[in-house]
């Protein structure tokens, strides 16, 4: 019945030049939903995660071929695009305590009897981190907490020097790759990163296999490539890593680190940390292990750390599938999720990837019923995300001109879990994302995804735990749209948003799963995921319905569903934050100077535990923000005027005028790009959104100005205030021209 009804709806829509009809769209989405089958998603997850599928593994290639075959079976025009990238894999890894006694550490995680995937790990790589610097060092050990900049300041105040030593840090507090990078910059000879049980082990809940959290043997693998400089193949920044590409040498690739680094379980880390001498670490440095944490830094504990890698080129297999648009084929809606994992990768990334496959099959079903999208739909199964966003970055760099000329939006997902819906991304699509959340039901409560989001924020605001972000709580209390967060890095949207300037949205679920306990370990398996994270894959199926709607609605929209007032209001909030940051820093600088001058730190310190006063930096000056303030004010006026005019007149636009309007709006976000890029990292060109230099995954907004103030590069702050004002003015100019067309 639905097939006949949908075919009729599609015929009427095509006959009417595909003018959007709410009833027709609802029928299409209902037919789409009916084809999402959690049992199929479960079968795909079982197969895709059945063997280790890291880059270069036989199963990684087999999975690419399986996905290619499925797309073709479903009626998509699909192909595999390959790239040749530098991807190191370990030949040997050694970590051992040699003083005060000899203890061998490290090695592969042991099998878990309840989990059949772990019975044979012979094809899995041992715990390691990619793009560290090979080496063989023996040195005293220093504990550096999370290994972030403030931690090194605390070590210096305590008189602890890490030069020539091996630093051990715990995961958390900032992106993994910053830990060895900062250790290297402070002169350390090596770095160990361990998972503390307070962060993702028994401090959170029962450990695997009784519960889902990290047990004493679990090790978090990962990449330590300096992705805050640029992601992708380290040898081909800015260009696709094709066979003929001109390459840097390994020695000249700035995103490869220089010191040996290995990850470690808390079971092994405890054997080192429990023996450390030196001063007692401050309260915020103490994790969940059952002993007092010390800085170390003397010769009490010495460690031998050695890594040798195979630095050969490996082949990436991106699966690219297309459905050509019936009306505007040169406008693309691009949707992606990566496929590679560190070991089995059931949660990360395959929980999101099977949702994408469900969408693709359902779209194939619509095609068989006569429906055709107005715009071209592009689906991408990325390879090589885990080592450094390799597959998505190389494809974006290789197809940059075509993407900038055709892409309307990039829609992403990655690993997901059970719980609350979230969307982050470009704020001109904020209202659109809320519309998706309002029209899809949570599989456990039956409420809309948006209503469940709002409820969680209201409860948090009332002191009931959970996510208590003030802006989110305020929005939930009003019952309006929930603000979406900005995107930093850590998944495949980065190249599209921050290098090419395409709008991007990342979708997902989480908050009630326990996948963080096996993140990047050999225990991220089908058994773990279907037991502790999303039994029955209800949330993977719901993700397919949500992102599938986003694809269908943008593909068929008369004009891309953007609301610019949301973007303007968000940028105004970012400017307020930057102004407050400068004022707060200026006041803090003055206060610190007074306190150090008066000897307050000397008098307040425990004489038996001496700590030096903080260093006094140059005072924060007044930053020249007038041009940026004027630009943001103008943006707010232009955005409000466009949104109101389009609401009144957009539906009546003649086809020729609409085509002109769509052309003006399709690439408007590219106006936020400055080709000179951000200070010290020109690959990142978006002056509104970027990953933080010292946060990695976390976003920095108005990054050229904000980070310059934070890092006391005040000339850069003034320079980028002006540059950011110019891109915002250009954006407002485009909105004014589009409004004039209306």
N, C-alpha and C positions, 0 to 999 in steps of 0.2 A: 504493500500500500504506500509506504513512504517513498519507495523508488519511483512509482508512477507520479506521486504528488510532486516530488522534487524535480523530476524531468520536466513536468509542466511548468513549474515555477521558473526553472532555468530557461526554458524556451521563451517564456514571457519576458524574462529579464533581458535576454539577448535581443529579442525583438524590439524592446524599448530602449535600445542602446545602453543596456546595463545600468540604467538609473537605479540607485539603491532603493529598495522597497523593504521597510521593516518586517513585514510579514514574510516576504521571500527570504530575507536574511535569517530570520528565526527558523524557517523550515530547513534551510541549508545547514545551519548549525545543529539543529536537532538530528538531521541525517548524519552529520559528521560525528556527533556524540555516540550515536547508536553503533558505530563501527569501532569504538575504542573498547578493547577487550583486555581486562587485566590478566586473564589467563595467558593470552598471547604474549603480553609484555613479560610475564614471568618466564615463559619458555625462552624468549630471546635473551633475557638476563641470565638464565641458567647456561645457555650455550656460549654467550659472549664472555662470561666470567669463568669458564670451565678450565682455562689454562692461564698462566701468566701472559700478559699482553702488553709488556713494555715495548718501547720503540725498538725495532730491530728483531723482535721475537717472531718465531713462525706463526704464533697465534694472532699477533697483531695484524699480520698480512692476511691471514685466513679470515679474521673478522671483517677486514676491509672488503674482501671478495664476497663474503656473505651479505654484507650491507648493500654492496653494489647489486648483487643478484636480486635482493628484495625490492630495491627501488625500481629496477627494470620490470620485475614481475608486476609491480603496482602501476605501471604505465608512465613512469618518469623517464626523461632523457638523462641518463646517468653515465658518469665516467669516473675513473680514478686519475687524479693528478699527482704526480710524484715530485718530490724535492730531495736534494742531497744535502744533508746537514751534518755538522760536527756534533756527535753525541757520544760522550765518554761512558764506558761501562767498566766496572771494576774487574781487574785481573786478580788483585789480592788486596785484602784489607787486614790491618793488624792494629789492635789496641790492647795494651796490657799495662798493669801496674807493676813497676819494678822496685819501688820502695814505698812504704817500709817493708813490704814483702812482695813476692811475685804472685800475681793473679792474672790469668788469661781472661780477657773480656771479649765481648762482641760475638759475631757469628750469626747464622741464620736463626730465626725464631723456631722454637720447637713445635711439633704437631700438637693440635688440640683434639682429643679423642672424639668429641662430639661433632667436629667439623671435618667432613670428608675431604674438602679441598686442601686442607693443610697436611694430609697424610703424605703427599709427595710434593716437595718443594724443590726438586732437582732442577727444574727448568726456570726457577725464580732466581733473580739476581740477589746477592746478599744485601743486607742493609748498607746503604751508602747515600751520599748526596752528590748530585750531578754538578759538574763545572766547578768543583773545588780544585785546589792546586795540588797535584801529586807531590809527595815528599816523604821523608823518613826522619822523624825528629824524636828526641828524648829530652824531656825538660820537666821542671816543677810545674805543678798544677795550681791554677787560680780560679776560684769561683766568681763569676761575674753576673749572677742573677739572670736577667733576661738578655744581657749583652747589648743594651741600648745606650745611647749617648749619656743619659743621666747616670747610668750604672758605672760608666768609666769615670765620671766626675766624682762619684762617691768613693771609688777605689783610690783615686788620686788623693782625695781629702784624708783617707785612712793611711796614706803612705804606701799603697800597694802599687808596684810597677809591673805591668804585664809583659814588658819587652823580653823577648827570648823565651817566654813561658808558653805553656799550653793552657788555653782558656776553656773552661767548661761553663756553658750557659744552658738555661732551660728554655724549652719552647714556650712561646707566648710573648706578649708585650710588644710585638713587632714582627715583621716578616722574617722568615727563616734566613734568607740570604743576607740580611743585614748583620747577622750575628758573626759569621766569619769575616765579613767585609770590615766591620768595625774592629774586630780583633786584629786583623791584618793591619789596619791603619794605625792601631796603637802599638804595633811592633811585636805582636804575639807570633810564636813559631807554629802554632797549630790551634785547632778548635774542635771541641766536642759539644754536641747539642743533644740534650736528653729530655725526655718527657717526664715531668714531675707528676706524681700521683695526685697532688692537689689540683692540678689543672685538667687532667683527662683520665685519671685513674680512680683509685678507691675513694678519693675525696669527692667524687661526683656520684658514685653508686657502685653496685656490685660489678666486679670485673669479669672479663670473659674467661670461661663460658657460662658462669652462673648468671652474669649480667652482660651488658654490652660494652662496659668501659675497659680502658686499657689495663691489661695485666702486667705483671712484672717483667715479662719477656717481650712485650710489644715494642716495636721500634718504628718511629716515624721517618720514612724516607722523604726525599724531596729534592728540589733544585735550589742551589745557592747562586745561580747565575745572577749577575747584577742587573736585574730586569728594570730597576728604577732608572738605569741609563738607557737601555733599549732592550726589548724582548726579541725573541726569534733566534735564528741561527747566529751564533756569535761572530761568524766569519763574513756575513753578508748584510751588515746593517743597512736598511733602507732599500734593498733590492731583493728580489726573489732568489732563493737558493737553488737555481736551476743548474743543470750540469755545466753550462758554459759561463756561469756567473764569475765575475772577478772577486777573489776572496782575500780577506786578511790572513795573516798567519796566526797561529795559536798564540804566539808571543805578543802580537800586537792587538789582539782582541781584548778590549777593555772590560768586557763583562765576565771574563773567566778569572777566577780568584787565583791567588798565588800560594796560599798555605794549605796543607792537608787538613781535611775536615771529615769527621764521621758522626753519624747519629748513634744514639745509645738508648737502651731501655733504662727504666728507673731501677730495675733490679741490679744492673751493672753499675749505674751511676752511684747508687748508694754505697757500694764497696769503696769507691773513691772519696765521695764527699764525707763519709763518716770518719775518715782518717785525716782529713785536712786539719792543719793547725792555723796559726795566725789569729787575728781578732775575730770575735763573734760577729757574724753578719747582722745587719739591722733587721728589724721585725718584718718589713716588707719583702725581704729577700728569702725568708724562710718558707720552704714548701711543705709538702706533706710527709716527707720521710721521717722516721722516728729517731731523730737525733738533732743536736744543735748544729746549725749550718755555720761554717767558718769561711773566711776569705781565702785561706791558704796563702800562697805566695812565697813561703819559705821552702826548705828542702824536705819537708815532712813526707809529701807524696810526689813521686816522680812517675811519669807516664811515658811509654813508648807508643808513638802513633805513626803509622805508615800506610800510605795508599798508593797503589799503582794501577793505572787505568789503560784501557784500550781507547786511544783517541782517534778512532777511525771514523770515516763518513758512514752514515746510515741513511736508508731510504725511508721517507715519509710517504704514507698512502692516504691522501685526502679523497674522500668520496664526495663528488659534487653532482647534485641532481637538480634538474630544472623542469618546470612546467611553464611553457611560454604564455604570456599574457595575450588575451584575445583582442584587447582594445589599445593598450599602451605597453607593448612588449619591451620597450626600452626603459621602463621603470621597474626596478627590482625590489622585492621584499626578500631579505636574506635572513635565513634561520640556521643556527648552528649549535652543535654540542660536540664535545670531544669524545673520543672512543678509547684512547690509550690509558693505561693505569700503571701504577708502580709495581703491583703484583697482579692480583686478580681483578681489582677495581670494581667490585660489584656496586658499592655505593658511589665511589668516585672513580669514574664518571658515569657508569653504565645505568644507574638509576634514572638519570636524566636522558641518557641516550635512547633507552628503550621507549621513553615517553615520546621522543622525537620520531622514532620509527612508527609508533602508533599514529601520530599525526599524519605521517607520510602515507601510511596505508589508507587512512580515512580519506585523505585528499584524493588518493588514487580511486577510491570508491566513488567519490563525487564525480570524478572525470568519467567513469564508466556510465554514470547516470545522465551525462550530458552537460554538466556544469563546466564552465571555463573561467578562470580568474581574469579580471580585467588587466591586472599587472602580472608580470612574470614573477614566479615564486622560485627561489633558489634555496635548496637545503644542502647543508654541509656537515659531513661526519669528519671532524678534524682528527688528525693524528698529531702526536708529539706535543700535546698541551702541557703535560706534566713537567718536562724538562725546561720549559720556558716559552710556552705559547707558540711553539715552532710552526705547526701546520697552518694555523689560522694567520699568523703573521706573514709567513712566506707567501701564502696565497694572496693576502691583502697587498703586500708589496709588489708582487708580480702582476696583479690585476688592478693596480691603484688607479690608473687613468680611467678604466672602464667603470670601476666602482664609483668614482667621484662623479662620473657622467650619468650613472644610471641608478644607483642604489637610493632607495627612499629611507630605509631603516635597517638596522641589524638587530635581530632578536636572538637572545642567547639563553641557554640554561647549562647547568653543570650538575654536580651531584645534588641530590635532594634527599629529604627525610620526611618524617611524619610531623604534622603540626600546622604551623601558621604560614599562610601565603606571604610572600614578599616580592616586591619589584623594586629595582633600582635602575637609575639611568637618566636619560635626557628629560629635562623637566617640561619641555613642550609636549611631551607625551604622558605627563602625569595624570591628567584627567582621563585620558584613554585607558591607562593601566587600571585606574580605579573602576572604570566601566566594565572591564573584563572581570575584575574581582567581584563586582556586584552581581554578575550574571552567571557565575559558576558556584556550585554548592560544595561545601566541605563534606567529604565522604563519611565522616564520623558523626558530626552534629546535625547535618542537614541544613545548617544556616549558610548564608552566602559567605564566600571567602572574605569579603569586605566587612561584613558584620562581625565575623569572628576576630578579624584584625582589630576592629574598633573595641570590641569587648576586652581583648587582652590588654590594650593600652589603658582603658578605663580602670580595669582592675589594678594594673601596675601603678597608675596614678593615685589610687586609693591606698597604696601601701601593701598591695597583695602580692608583691613579687613580680618577676617578669620584666618586660621591656618598659622602662619608665622614662623614655625620652620626652622632655617637656613639650616639644612641638607636636609629637605624635599624640600625646595625651590630650592636649588642647584641641587638636583636630577631631579626635574621637569623641570628645565631650560635645562638640558642636554637631556631630553627625554628618560632617561633610567629607570631602576627599581626604584620604590619608596621604600625607606627603611621602614621596618616594625619596630614597637616599641617593646620594651621588655615587658614581662608580669610580673606583680606584684602579686596581689591577687584580690579577689572580685568576682570570679566565679569559676566554677568547674574544670578548668584546673590545679588548684594549686597542688593537690596531685600528679598528673601525672608528671608534669614538675619538681616541686621543692622537692618532697619527693622521687619519684621513678626514676627520671631522664629520663623520656620519652620525646621526642620532642612533642611540642604542638603548635597549632595555634588557635587563637580566631578570629572569623569573625563577622562582624556586619555592620550596617549602622547608620548614625545619622548626626546631625548638622542642620537639617531643621524642626525637629519635636518639640513638646512642652511637651513631656512626663516628662521632668525634673520638670515641675510645679505640677505634681501629684505623683511624685516618692514616693513609699511606703505609699501612703495615700489611704483612702477609695474612692478617686476619680479616681484611676487608673482603669478605667472601659472600657467596650466594647464601650460605647458611646464616651467617651473621645478619645480613641485610633482611632476609625474609623472617628472621626470628625477632630481632630487636629494633629494626628501623622502620620497615613498612610492610608488615605481613599482608600478603595478598596484593601488594603493589597498588593499593587504592590511591595513594598520593601520586604515584607515577602516572596513573590513568587520569587523575584530576589535572595534573600538570599538562598532559596532552590536550585536554579539553580547553584549558585556559590559554596556552600558547597557540593552539590551533585556531581558536577564535581570533587572537591577535593577528595571526597570519591572514586569515580569511577576510577580516574586516579591513585591514590596510590594503590588501590586494584588490578589494572591490570598492573601496571608498571613492566617491566622486573626487574628493580632495583629501589628501592625507589628514587624518584626524588629530591635528595638533591644536593646543590651546596655549597661546603665547603669554597670556597674563600669568600663568603658573611659573613659566620660566623667568619672567621679569621679577615677580615677587621673590622667587628663590634667590636670584642674583642679588637683589636688594638685601636679603638676609645675609648673604655671604659678605657683602660689603660692610654691613653693620658689625659682623664678627671680626673682620679685619681691622676696622676702626677701634673696636674694643680691645683687640689684641695689642695694637700699638700703644693705646693709652695704658693698658695694664702693665705692659713691659716697661714703659717709661717710668711709671710710678714704682714698680718693683726695683728698677735699677737705682733710683734715688734712695729708696729705703735700704737696699743692700749696701750702698756706699756709706750711708750713715752708720749702719750697724758694724761694718768692718772697721770704719774709722774710730768708733767708740770702743772697739775691743769686745763687742758683745759675744761673738763666737768663742773667743778665748775664755771669757769668764763663764760662759754657759756650758763649756765642755767638761766632761768627766776627766779629771787629771790622770786617772788610771787608764783611761781609754781615749788618748788624745786624737782629736780630729781637727784638721786645718780648716780655716775659714774658706768659703767659696771664692773662686777667682772673680775679680771685678772686671767686667767687660766695658767697652765703650757704651756710653749711655744711648738709649734709643732716642733718635731725634724725631721731629715732626715729619711725617711722610707727606709728600705732595699728592694728595688724594682728590683735589678739587675737580680735575678733569674726569676722573673715574666716577665721582659723585654725580657730576652733570650728565655723564653718559647713562648711568643707571636711572636717573630721574627721567631722562628722555625715553629710555627703553620702556619704562612703566607706562608712560603716556601713549607711546606708539602701539604697545601690545594691547592695551585696553581698547584703544580706538579700533584696531584691526579686529579683535575678537567680537566687539559689539557690532561692527559693520558687517562682518561675515555672518553672524547670527541672524541679522535682519535681511540680508540680501543674497547670501551665498546660495540658497536653494534655487534661486531664479536665474542663475548665471547661464548665459548662452554657451554652447559647447566651445566656441572659439575662445571666449573670455576665460572659461574654466581651464582650458589647456594652457593659456598664458599664466594664469594664477598658479597652477600646479608646477609649472616650470620655475616660477619665482620662489616657491616654497620648498621644492624638492631638495635644493642644496643650500637652504638658508643656514643650516647649522655649520656648513663648511666656512662660513664667514667668521666663525669663532677661532679659526686656525690662524696662527702667525707662523709663516714658513721659517722664521729664524729660531723657533722653538723656545724651550725654557732654558734658563741659565745652566750651562754644563751638561745639558742633555737635549740636544736639538731634535732628537727623534720625536719627543713629546711636544706637539704643536698646539694643542687645545689650551686656550688661556682661561677656560672656565673650570675644566675638570682634568685632574692628573693623579696618578698614584704618588703618594708622598715619598720624598727621598729617604725619610727615616720612619715611614710606616709601611711602605711596600704595597700590601693589599689595600690598606685604608686610603680613602680619597683625600686629596687636598684641593679645595675649591679656591678660585682666583689664585692659582698656585704660584704664579710669578711674583705676586706681591706678598702673599701670606708667608711662603717659605723664606723669602728674602728677609722679612721682619724677624721670623723665628730664628734664622741663622745669622742675623746681624750683618747681612749684606745690604746695607741701606741704600747704596747707589743703585743696586738692582731693583730694590723696592720702588724707588722713584721712577726708574726706567720702565718697569713693567706696569706700574699704575697707568702710565701714558699709553703703552701698547695695548693694554687690556681695554682702556677707554675707547681706543680706535676700533677694535673689533666689535665692541658693543654698539658703538655709533653706526657701524656698517650694518649690523643686524637690524637696528631701528630704522635705518634708511630703507632697507628692503621691505620691512613691514609697512612703512609709509607708502612706498611705491605699490605694494600689493593692495593696500586699502584704496589707493587712488584708482586702481583698476576696477575695484568693486563699485 
